[in-house]
Amino acid sequence: MSNQNGTKKSPLLNKSLSKKQWLETAENMPVTDMKFTSLSGDDVDILYTPEDIEKIDYNTEIGYPGEFPYTRGIHHNLYRGKLWTMRQFAGFGSPEDTNERFKYLLAHGQTGLSTAFDMPTLMGWDSDDTLAEGEVGICGVAISSLEDMQILFNGIPLDRVSTSMTINSPAAMILAFYLGVAENQGIPFNKLRGTMQNDILKEYIAQKEFIYHPEPSMRIIVDMIEYCRDNIPQFNPVSVSGYHIREAGSTAAQELAFTLADGFAYIEACIARGMDVDSFAPRISFFFNSHLDFFEEIAKFRAARKIYAKRMRNKYGAKNPKSWTLRFHTQTAGCSLTAQQPENNIVRTAIEALAAVLGGTQSLHTNSMDETLALPSDKAVKIALRTQQIIGYEHGVINTVDPLGGSYYIESLTKKMEDEAEKYFEKINALGGVIPAIEAGFFQKEIADAAYRYQMELDKKEKIIVGVNEFVEEEEKIDIPILKISKEVELKQVARLRELKASRNKDKVKESLDLLLQAANDGTNLMPRILNCARNHVTLGEMCNALKEPFGIYEEQAVF
């Protein structure tokens, strides 16, 4: 049958179609040989309709922004009230170098500081440790003492900035140094704002920068949460991090489930300590990855808020609505950056950042195009920051809250994410909880299997990365500036540290460490003793080494 123009009419035109009927008309249409799955490997339907969300009740499962279960956001007006905090991860070389970068970023419109530490600091080694040789200042700033921290924040009033610090095993020591700087600036602790990552569970799962056994490591974190609750009420003592779980190769659902499971483990440990859930839960924050699959990432963020709200209210009995709201920072995916055709990374990062904004993030870091090659150059950092500002001020995406809410695809995908996460919670519980699951290698194997599956897809060209396995330029020349850290940074750091160790009061150092060990053994909260050590110029490495005796050194078991 044809119309007056001679074009063929669909036999189903003007009829009320079901999805199944429509699919029957579309199944013979030509398709490319691309693999239509999400980045996580899940099949994606050709079309989503009201049939896909007919079992989702709007009021109980989606709701309004700022209202339980917060699927559509934790604030009623979201970015109409305040844009997300724009943080750029910064840290390289000496404290002086990073202090200069901090001031550069603040001058160019950044609204919060985010500190990267070098590998020796992350592992709890001083810059003069033999294990630190060749790594001082290379992938972040070197901090071994209160003196280093004072230089890092020289000229930056701590009551006027929000500071995020990405460190885990030695987080208590770094926090003590930060508090020491505040004291020297005359700033009360209750005026400090910021976040300490301090997520040791994900270290065992993904990043592997651990020192002590899991149980005493959890004790340190609970001590920090308790201390911050009582002394630094505006500070987030833990940022539960899925970012590194995703960077290790997990799927979006694994990142969601494993991150929330870690967060719930911290909450349960604090409740077991005797802390009322509403006294500390509002200051626990989260940190997620924003990867390449645009819609999958948005659904992940929405599902995270819903799962968290339900669990906090219904399982843990939180009564304060602030305890129900999942607040999170987002960083665009470092593992999606390519060394080949690095300018393409600007586009990847922009789309990942847009997903984070449409997913309702409270804070955002955009990666620089050259970070897969080295620490970012000033120009690359500025482009990354401008990317956020363009999204925030030019494209209109902030005008309405959760603009993709109600999309058949987004709502269906959000529900699927929630269901997959719940299945993982059941598996973790069956193993006895997060720590037994870590010791059994459960998380590690799940992530390794997911990473292997994705790599096979790339090798078979079922998934394409532009410039890597397709659209390759054989004679490519990389002509972007690369930041290099001079050997002089290490020499200067080591010299300053040795001078400090030679000039300080050695009796005070010994006394401070003895009190720290006493607290470790008798169960007293460690934070006052660690702060006392910092005031008396005990170094990061000295404190970390002292605690190895009572807490032990953890060695991971291989899982195949």
C-alpha positions as CSV (number, residue, x, y, z in Angstrom):
1,M,0.0,0.0,0.0
2,S,1.4,3.4,-1.0
3,N,0.4,7.0,-0.2
4,Q,-0.2,9.7,-2.7
5,N,3.5,10.4,-3.0
6,G,4.2,6.8,-3.9
7,T,6.2,6.0,-0.7
8,K,5.4,2.7,1.1
9,K,3.3,3.0,4.2
10,S,3.9,1.0,7.3
11,P,1.2,-1.6,7.7
12,L,1.0,-0.6,11.4
13,L,0.7,3.2,10.7
14,N,-1.8,4.9,13.0
15,K,-2.3,1.8,15.1
16,S,-1.6,1.5,18.8
17,L,1.7,-0.5,18.9
18,S,3.2,-2.6,21.6
19,K,7.0,-2.6,21.9
20,K,7.0,-6.2,20.7
21,Q,5.0,-5.3,17.5
22,W,7.3,-2.4,16.8
23,L,10.4,-4.7,17.1
24,E,8.9,-7.1,14.6
25,T,8.8,-4.2,12.0
26,A,12.3,-3.2,12.8
27,E,14.1,-6.5,13.0
28,N,14.8,-6.7,9.3
29,M,16.3,-3.3,9.1
30,P,20.0,-3.1,8.2
31,V,22.5,-2.7,11.1
32,T,26.2,-2.1,11.3
33,D,28.6,-4.7,12.8
34,M,29.2,-2.7,15.9
35,K,28.5,-4.3,19.3
36,F,25.5,-2.6,20.9
37,T,26.4,-3.1,24.5
38,S,27.2,-0.7,27.4
39,L,30.8,-0.2,28.4
40,S,30.1,-2.7,31.1
41,G,29.1,-5.3,28.6
42,D,25.4,-5.3,29.2
43,D,23.0,-5.5,26.2
44,V,21.2,-2.3,25.3
45,D,17.8,-2.5,23.7
46,I,17.2,-0.8,20.4
47,L,14.3,1.1,21.9
48,Y,12.9,1.9,25.4
49,T,9.3,2.7,25.9
50,P,6.8,3.2,28.8
51,E,6.6,-0.6,28.9
52,D,10.2,-0.7,30.3
53,I,9.3,1.4,33.3
54,E,5.7,0.5,33.9
55,K,6.6,-1.3,37.2
56,I,8.6,1.7,38.5
57,D,6.4,3.9,40.8
58,Y,7.3,7.5,40.4
59,N,6.6,8.6,44.0
60,T,8.4,5.8,45.8
61,E,11.2,5.0,43.4
62,I,12.0,8.3,41.6
63,G,10.3,11.1,43.4
64,Y,11.2,14.8,43.4
65,P,14.6,16.4,43.7
66,G,15.5,17.1,47.3
67,E,13.0,14.5,48.5
68,F,13.5,10.8,49.6
69,P,14.8,8.6,47.9
70,Y,16.8,11.4,46.2
71,T,17.0,9.6,42.9
72,R,16.7,13.0,41.1
73,G,19.1,14.8,43.4
74,I,19.7,15.7,47.0
75,H,18.9,19.4,46.5
76,H,15.5,20.9,45.5
77,N,17.0,23.4,43.1
78,L,20.5,21.8,42.4
79,Y,22.7,24.1,40.4
80,R,20.2,27.0,40.4
81,G,21.3,27.5,44.0
82,K,25.0,26.8,43.5
83,L,27.2,25.3,40.9
84,W,29.2,22.2,41.7
85,T,32.6,22.8,43.3
86,M,35.2,22.9,40.6
87,R,38.3,21.1,41.9
88,Q,41.4,20.3,39.9
89,F,43.7,17.6,41.3
90,A,47.0,19.3,41.9
91,G,50.3,18.1,43.4
92,F,53.8,17.7,42.1
93,G,57.3,18.2,43.1
94,S,58.0,20.1,46.3
95,P,55.5,21.8,48.6
96,E,56.7,25.1,47.1
97,D,55.9,23.9,43.5
98,T,52.4,22.8,44.5
99,N,51.7,25.9,46.5
100,E,52.4,27.9,43.4
101,R,50.0,25.7,41.4
102,F,47.3,26.1,44.0
103,K,47.5,29.8,43.8
104,Y,47.4,29.6,40.0
105,L,44.2,27.5,40.1
106,L,42.5,29.7,42.6
107,A,43.4,32.8,40.5
108,H,41.8,31.2,37.4
109,G,38.4,30.4,39.0
110,Q,38.8,27.1,40.8
111,T,36.6,27.0,43.9
112,G,38.3,24.2,45.9
113,L,41.7,22.6,46.3
114,S,42.4,18.9,45.7
115,T,45.7,17.6,46.7
116,A,47.7,14.8,45.1
117,F,50.6,13.3,47.1
118,D,53.6,11.5,45.7
119,M,54.0,7.7,46.1
120,P,56.3,7.8,49.1
121,T,53.8,9.9,51.0
122,L,50.9,7.6,49.9
123,M,52.8,4.6,51.2
124,G,53.8,6.2,54.5
125,W,57.5,6.7,53.7
126,D,59.5,9.8,54.4
127,S,61.3,11.5,51.5
128,D,64.7,10.3,52.8
129,D,63.6,6.6,53.1
130,T,65.6,4.3,50.8
131,L,62.3,3.1,49.3
132,A,61.4,6.6,48.3
133,E,64.5,7.2,46.1
134,G,63.6,8.2,42.6
135,E,59.9,8.8,43.4
136,V,59.9,12.0,45.5
137,G,57.6,14.5,44.0
138,I,57.1,12.6,40.8
139,C,53.3,11.8,40.9
140,G,52.3,14.3,43.5
141,V,53.6,16.6,46.2
142,A,56.1,15.2,48.8
143,I,54.9,15.7,52.4
144,S,56.9,14.3,55.3
145,S,56.3,16.8,58.1
146,L,54.3,19.6,59.5
147,E,56.9,22.0,58.0
148,D,56.2,20.6,54.5
149,M,52.5,21.1,55.0
150,Q,53.0,24.7,56.2
151,I,54.9,25.5,53.0
152,L,52.2,23.8,50.9
153,F,49.5,26.1,52.3
154,N,51.6,29.2,52.7
155,G,49.5,32.3,51.9
156,I,46.3,30.3,51.6
157,P,44.0,30.9,54.6
158,L,42.5,27.5,55.5
159,D,39.2,29.0,56.6
160,R,38.6,30.4,53.1
161,V,39.1,27.2,51.0
162,S,37.7,23.7,51.0
163,T,40.5,21.3,50.7
164,S,40.3,17.7,49.5
165,M,43.2,15.4,50.2
166,T,43.6,12.1,48.3
167,I,45.4,9.8,50.7
168,N,44.5,6.7,52.6
169,S,46.9,4.6,54.7
170,P,48.6,7.7,56.3
171,A,45.5,9.9,56.2
172,A,45.5,10.4,59.9
173,M,49.0,11.8,59.8
174,I,48.2,14.1,56.9
175,L,45.1,15.4,58.7
176,A,47.2,16.1,61.8
177,F,49.7,18.1,59.7
178,Y,46.7,20.1,58.2
179,L,45.4,20.8,61.7
180,G,48.8,21.9,62.7
181,V,48.8,24.5,59.9
182,A,45.4,25.7,61.0
183,E,46.7,26.2,64.5
184,N,49.7,28.1,63.2
185,Q,47.3,30.3,61.2
186,G,45.1,30.9,64.2
187,I,42.1,29.2,62.7
188,P,39.8,27.2,64.9
189,F,39.2,23.6,63.8
190,N,35.5,24.2,63.5
191,K,36.1,26.6,60.7
192,L,37.9,24.0,58.5
193,R,36.1,22.6,55.4
194,G,37.3,19.8,53.2
195,T,37.5,16.1,52.7
196,M,40.0,13.4,53.5
197,Q,39.7,10.4,51.2
198,N,40.7,8.0,53.9
199,D,39.1,4.9,52.2
200,I,41.3,2.0,53.2
201,L,38.9,-0.7,52.1
202,K,39.1,0.3,48.4
203,E,42.9,0.1,48.8
204,Y,42.7,-3.6,49.5
205,I,40.1,-4.0,46.7
206,A,41.8,-2.0,43.9
207,Q,44.6,0.5,44.5
208,K,46.8,-1.5,46.8
209,E,48.4,1.3,48.8
210,F,47.8,-0.3,52.2
211,I,50.1,-0.7,55.2
212,Y,48.4,-2.4,58.0
213,H,46.0,-5.3,58.3
214,P,42.3,-4.5,57.5
215,E,40.9,-4.6,61.1
216,P,43.4,-2.1,62.7
217,S,43.1,0.0,59.5
218,M,39.4,0.2,60.1
219,R,40.0,1.2,63.7
220,I,42.1,4.1,62.6
221,I,39.3,5.3,60.3
222,V,36.7,5.0,63.0
223,D,39.0,7.0,65.3
224,M,39.2,9.7,62.7
225,I,35.5,9.9,62.1
226,E,34.9,10.1,65.8
227,Y,37.5,12.9,66.2
228,C,36.2,14.9,63.3
229,R,32.7,14.6,64.6
230,D,33.7,16.1,67.9
231,N,36.3,18.7,66.7
232,I,36.1,19.4,63.0
233,P,32.3,19.3,62.3
234,Q,32.5,20.8,58.8
235,F,35.1,18.3,57.6
236,N,34.4,15.1,55.7
237,P,36.6,12.4,57.4
238,V,36.0,9.8,54.7
239,S,35.3,10.0,51.0
240,V,34.3,6.5,50.0
241,S,36.0,6.0,46.7
242,G,34.7,4.0,43.7
243,Y,36.9,5.9,41.4
244,H,39.9,3.6,41.9
245,I,37.7,0.5,41.7
246,R,36.6,1.7,38.2
247,E,40.1,2.6,37.2
248,A,41.2,-1.0,38.1
249,G,38.7,-2.3,35.5
250,S,35.4,-2.8,37.2
251,T,32.0,-2.3,35.5
252,A,29.7,0.5,36.4
253,A,27.5,-1.8,38.5
254,Q,30.6,-3.2,40.3
255,E,31.8,0.3,41.1
256,L,28.4,1.2,42.4
257,A,28.0,-1.9,44.6
258,F,31.5,-2.2,45.9
259,T,31.7,1.5,46.8
260,L,28.4,1.5,48.7
261,A,29.4,-1.8,50.4
262,D,32.6,-0.1,51.7
263,G,30.6,2.9,52.9
264,F,28.1,0.7,54.7
265,A,31.0,-1.1,56.3
266,Y,32.4,2.1,57.7
267,I,28.9,3.1,59.0
268,E,28.5,-0.3,60.7
269,A,31.9,0.0,62.3
270,C,31.1,3.4,63.7
271,I,27.7,2.2,65.1
272,A,29.6,-0.8,66.7
273,R,31.8,1.8,68.4
274,G,28.7,3.2,70.0
275,M,28.3,6.3,67.8
276,D,24.8,7.4,66.9
277,V,24.4,7.2,63.1
278,D,23.0,10.7,62.8
279,S,26.1,12.1,64.6
280,F,28.5,11.2,61.9
281,A,26.7,10.0,58.7
282,P,26.0,13.5,57.3
283,R,29.8,14.0,57.0
284,I,30.6,10.9,55.0
285,S,30.9,11.6,51.3
286,F,31.6,9.6,48.2
287,F,33.8,9.8,45.2
288,F,32.8,8.3,41.8
289,N,34.3,7.8,38.4
290,S,32.6,9.3,35.3
291,H,33.5,7.0,32.5
292,L,32.8,6.9,28.7
293,D,29.3,5.4,28.6
294,F,27.3,8.6,29.0
295,F,23.9,7.1,29.9
296,E,25.3,4.3,32.1
297,E,27.1,6.8,34.2
298,I,24.1,9.0,34.8
299,A,22.0,6.0,35.8
300,K,24.8,4.9,38.2
301,F,24.8,8.2,40.0
302,R,21.0,8.2,40.3
303,A,20.9,4.6,41.5
304,A,23.6,5.4,44.1
305,R,21.5,8.1,45.7
306,K,18.4,5.9,45.9
307,I,20.2,2.8,47.3
308,Y,22.0,4.9,49.9
309,A,18.9,6.7,51.1
310,K,16.9,3.5,51.5
311,R,19.6,1.7,53.3
312,M,20.4,4.6,55.7
313,R,16.8,5.2,56.7
314,N,15.5,1.6,56.6
315,K,18.5,-0.5,57.8
316,Y,20.6,1.9,59.9
317,G,17.7,3.8,61.4
318,A,19.0,7.3,60.5
319,K,16.4,9.9,61.3
320,N,18.2,13.1,60.1
321,P,17.5,13.5,56.3
322,K,21.1,14.7,55.9
323,S,22.1,11.2,56.8
324,W,20.0,9.8,53.9
325,T,21.6,12.0,51.3
326,L,24.6,10.7,49.3
327,R,26.9,13.6,48.5
328,F,29.6,12.8,46.0
329,H,32.6,14.2,44.1
330,T,33.3,13.0,40.6
331,Q,36.4,12.7,38.5
332,T,36.5,12.0,34.8
333,A,38.0,8.6,33.9
334,G,41.8,8.6,33.9
335,C,41.8,5.2,32.3
336,S,39.9,6.5,29.3
337,L,42.7,8.9,28.5
338,T,45.0,7.9,25.6
339,A,48.6,8.6,25.0
340,Q,47.8,8.4,21.3
341,Q,46.2,11.6,19.8
342,P,46.1,13.2,23.3
343,E,44.0,16.2,22.2
344,N,41.1,13.7,21.8
345,N,41.1,13.5,25.6
346,I,39.6,17.0,25.8
347,V,36.5,15.7,24.1
348,R,36.3,12.5,26.2
349,T,36.7,14.5,29.4
350,A,34.0,17.1,28.3
351,I,31.4,14.3,27.7
352,E,32.3,12.5,31.0
353,A,32.1,15.8,32.8
354,L,28.6,16.5,31.3
355,A,27.5,13.0,32.5
356,A,28.6,13.9,36.0
357,V,26.7,17.2,35.9
358,L,23.5,15.6,34.6
359,G,24.0,12.9,37.3
360,G,23.9,15.6,40.0
361,T,27.5,15.7,41.3
362,Q,28.4,18.1,44.1
363,S,32.0,18.5,43.1
364,L,33.9,17.7,39.9
365,H,37.5,17.2,38.7
366,T,38.2,17.2,34.9
367,N,41.3,15.4,33.8
368,S,43.8,17.2,31.7
369,M,44.6,15.9,28.2
370,D,48.2,15.1,29.0
371,E,47.7,13.2,32.3
372,T,48.3,9.8,30.6
373,L,51.8,11.0,29.7
374,A,52.9,13.0,32.8
375,L,51.6,15.4,35.4
376,P,49.5,18.0,33.6
377,S,51.0,21.2,32.2
378,D,49.5,24.6,33.1
379,K,47.9,24.9,29.7
380,A,46.2,21.5,29.9
381,V,45.0,22.2,33.5
382,K,43.4,25.5,32.3
383,I,41.6,23.7,29.4
384,A,40.3,21.1,31.9
385,L,39.0,23.8,34.2
386,R,37.5,25.8,31.3
387,T,35.7,22.7,30.3
388,Q,33.7,22.7,33.5
389,Q,33.1,26.4,33.3
390,I,31.7,26.1,29.7
391,I,29.3,23.3,30.9
392,G,28.3,25.4,33.9
393,Y,27.8,28.7,32.2
394,E,27.2,28.2,28.4
395,H,25.1,25.2,27.6
396,G,21.9,25.5,29.7
397,V,22.2,22.1,31.4
398,I,21.9,23.7,34.8
399,N,18.6,25.3,34.1
400,T,16.5,22.4,35.3
401,V,17.1,19.6,37.8
402,D,17.7,16.1,36.5
403,P,16.8,16.9,32.9
404,L,17.0,13.3,31.8
405,G,14.6,12.1,34.6
406,G,11.6,10.4,33.1
407,S,13.6,9.1,30.1
408,Y,12.5,5.5,29.5
409,Y,16.1,4.5,29.0
410,I,17.5,6.4,31.9
411,E,14.8,5.2,34.4
412,S,15.1,1.6,33.1
413,L,18.9,1.7,33.4
414,T,18.7,3.3,36.9
415,K,16.5,0.4,38.1
416,K,18.8,-2.1,36.5
417,M,21.8,-0.6,38.2
418,E,20.0,-0.8,41.6
419,D,19.1,-4.4,41.0
420,E,22.6,-5.4,40.0
421,A,24.0,-3.7,43.1
422,E,21.6,-5.5,45.4
423,K,22.7,-8.8,44.0
424,Y,26.3,-8.0,44.8
425,F,25.3,-7.0,48.3
426,E,23.9,-10.4,48.8
427,K,27.1,-12.1,47.6
428,I,29.2,-9.9,49.9
429,N,27.0,-10.7,52.9
430,A,27.2,-14.4,52.1
431,L,31.0,-14.1,52.4
432,G,30.7,-12.5,55.8
433,G,31.0,-8.9,54.9
434,V,33.5,-6.6,53.1
435,I,36.7,-7.6,55.0
436,P,36.2,-11.4,54.7
437,A,35.3,-10.8,51.0
438,I,38.6,-8.8,50.6
439,E,40.6,-11.6,52.2
440,A,38.9,-14.2,50.0
441,G,39.8,-12.2,46.9
442,F,36.2,-11.8,45.8
443,F,36.4,-8.1,44.7
444,Q,39.7,-8.6,43.1
445,K,38.6,-11.5,40.9
446,E,35.3,-9.8,39.9
447,I,37.2,-6.7,38.8
448,A,39.9,-8.7,37.0
449,D,37.3,-10.7,35.1
450,A,35.5,-7.5,34.0
451,A,38.8,-5.9,32.9
452,Y,39.7,-9.0,30.9
453,R,36.3,-9.1,29.1
454,Y,36.6,-5.4,28.1
455,Q,40.2,-5.9,26.8
456,M,39.0,-8.8,24.7
457,E,36.4,-6.6,23.2
458,L,39.0,-4.0,22.3
459,D,41.4,-6.6,20.9
460,K,38.6,-8.0,18.7
461,K,37.5,-4.4,17.8
462,E,34.1,-5.0,19.1
463,K,34.7,-1.8,21.0
464,I,36.5,1.1,19.4
465,I,38.9,3.6,21.0
466,V,39.7,6.3,18.5
467,G,43.4,6.5,17.8
468,V,44.2,3.3,19.6
469,N,42.5,0.3,17.8
470,E,40.9,2.3,15.0
471,F,41.6,5.6,13.2
472,V,45.3,5.2,14.1
473,E,47.9,7.6,12.8
474,E,51.1,5.6,12.2
475,E,53.4,8.6,12.0
476,E,51.9,10.4,14.9
477,K,54.0,13.0,16.7
478,I,53.1,14.3,20.1
479,D,53.9,18.0,20.3
480,I,52.2,18.9,23.6
481,P,54.4,20.2,26.5
482,I,55.3,17.5,29.1
483,L,55.9,18.5,32.7
484,K,59.1,16.9,34.1
485,I,60.1,16.8,37.8
486,S,63.8,17.7,38.4
487,K,66.0,15.5,40.5
488,E,66.7,18.7,42.5
489,V,63.2,18.3,44.0
490,E,64.2,15.1,45.8
491,L,67.6,16.5,46.9
492,K,66.0,19.6,48.3
493,Q,63.3,17.6,50.1
494,V,65.7,15.2,51.6
495,A,68.0,18.0,52.8
496,R,65.1,19.9,54.5
497,L,63.9,16.7,56.2
498,R,67.3,15.8,57.5
499,E,67.8,19.4,58.8
500,L,64.4,19.1,60.6
501,K,65.3,15.8,62.2
502,A,68.6,17.2,63.4
503,S,67.2,20.4,64.9
504,R,64.0,19.2,66.7
505,N,63.7,18.1,70.3
506,K,64.5,14.4,70.3
507,D,63.1,13.8,73.7
508,K,59.7,15.3,72.6
509,V,59.8,13.0,69.6
510,K,60.4,9.9,71.6
511,E,57.8,10.9,74.2
512,S,55.2,11.6,71.4
513,L,55.8,8.2,69.8
514,D,55.6,6.4,73.1
515,L,52.2,7.9,73.7
516,L,51.1,7.0,70.2
517,L,52.1,3.4,70.8
518,Q,50.3,3.4,74.2
519,A,47.1,4.5,72.5
520,A,47.4,1.9,69.8
521,N,47.7,-0.8,72.4
522,D,45.0,0.4,74.9
523,G,42.3,1.4,72.4
524,T,42.4,5.1,73.0
525,N,41.5,7.3,70.1
526,L,44.7,7.8,68.1
527,M,44.0,11.2,66.6
528,P,45.0,13.3,69.7
529,R,48.2,11.4,69.9
530,I,48.9,11.7,66.2
531,L,48.3,15.5,66.4
532,N,50.7,15.6,69.4
533,C,53.3,13.9,67.2
534,A,52.8,16.4,64.4
535,R,53.2,19.4,66.8
536,N,56.5,17.9,68.0
537,H,57.8,17.4,64.4
538,V,57.5,13.7,64.3
539,T,57.5,12.8,60.6
540,L,55.0,10.9,58.6
541,G,57.3,7.9,58.2
542,E,58.1,7.7,61.9
543,M,54.5,7.6,62.9
544,C,53.6,5.0,60.2
545,N,56.5,2.8,61.1
546,A,55.7,3.0,64.8
547,L,52.3,1.6,64.3
548,K,53.5,-1.3,62.3
549,E,54.5,-3.1,65.5
550,P,51.0,-3.3,67.0
551,F,49.0,-3.3,63.7
552,G,51.2,-5.6,61.5
553,I,52.0,-5.3,57.8
554,Y,49.4,-6.7,55.4
555,E,50.3,-9.0,52.5
556,E,47.7,-9.7,50.0
557,Q,47.0,-13.3,48.9
558,A,47.1,-13.9,45.2
559,V,43.9,-14.9,43.6
560,F,43.6,-16.7,40.2
